[in-house]
Amino acid sequence: MKTAVRWGSATHQGRIRDHNEDAVLAGPQVFAVADGMGGHAGGAVASALTVATLASAVGHDPTTGTVRAALAQSNAAIVDRGVVQGTPGMGSTVAGIAPTGKEGIVVFSVGDSRVYRRRDDAFDQLTDDDSVVAELVRDGTLTEAEARSRPDRNVITKALGVDDEIDPQIFEIERHSGDVFVIASDGLFTEVSDATIASVAGEPSSEDRRARKLMDLALEHGGRDNISVVVVTVIETTDIEDLSEDTNPSPIRLTEISVPDVSSESAPPLITSAPVAPPDVTPRPSPAGRSSLIDSVPASIEPDDDHQQDQSG
């Protein structure tokens, strides 16, 4: 059985932040959320560089190898940019999926942005958070409930742009018709429970509507960080052929990814002509609860009006 994907996305700066350091990449080859750290001069640039590099470097038939190489390029681009513009230590989390030509899905992440999957009645977090509290939960030192109230819950242990080498989570899984993937920055899941995310993911509405609903729920619960969500549904190709109208209400278009111009005139040019979901990079303030263990640095592309990471967003 041949399958394809439909998708929708939403992002918002939240109720506290005055700008958005998240960046969203919504298809057609890669779907990702990047959460920048380092403030306007760092985080917004780092997340935009991340998605722009992924969009151009993964290629038309993604594999774990091409995704790993693209993440390495993203990391190098952020490191180089930080040196040029005098903001060393800026960085970004990233999480996402890339459908392959062999009915698979490459899942990847660095940091604490997440990929979830709803399959039938099961809802699973596919990626592991690279954070201090997540490691304590995994080794049994903390419970999930205890982790949620820890003051260091936003301290991450990995991010793009912090070191010359990265060790991302990358693996491939089979895709099944009916699978729903939710990719999100921590601005969603720190405000909305996994049970609620699972419930919304299973609703029969469009992917855009589900992404928007999740974003709105995060805002209703406080919206204390930037919020970004991508919803991707796997469908049979016959489902597409039988439809008389467009199944993707927010068509992807090639647009220029504009990164906040905070660097010197000698800064290297950024990748352009990358497909993004609603095109527009906006800065986001360095969130006070997100400090990267990696270097204790403080830390989008916005679809419409719409987090935090070890000093990120």
ABEGO torsion letter per residue (X at the ends): XBBBBBBBBBBBAEAABABBABBBBBOAABBBBBBBBGEAAAAAAAAAAAAAAAAAAAEABBBAAAAAAAAAAAAAAAAAAAAAAGBBGBBBBBBBBBBBAAGBBBBBBBEABBBBBBBEABBBBABBBBBAAAAAAAAGABBAAAAAABAAAABBABBBGABABBBBBBBBBBBBBGBBBBBBBAAAAAABBAAAAAAAAABABBAAAAAAAAAAAAAAAGGABBBBBBBBBBBBAAAAAABABBABABBBBBBBBBBBBABBAABBBBBBGBBBBEBEBBBBBBBAABBBAAAGBBXXBBABAXXBBAGBX
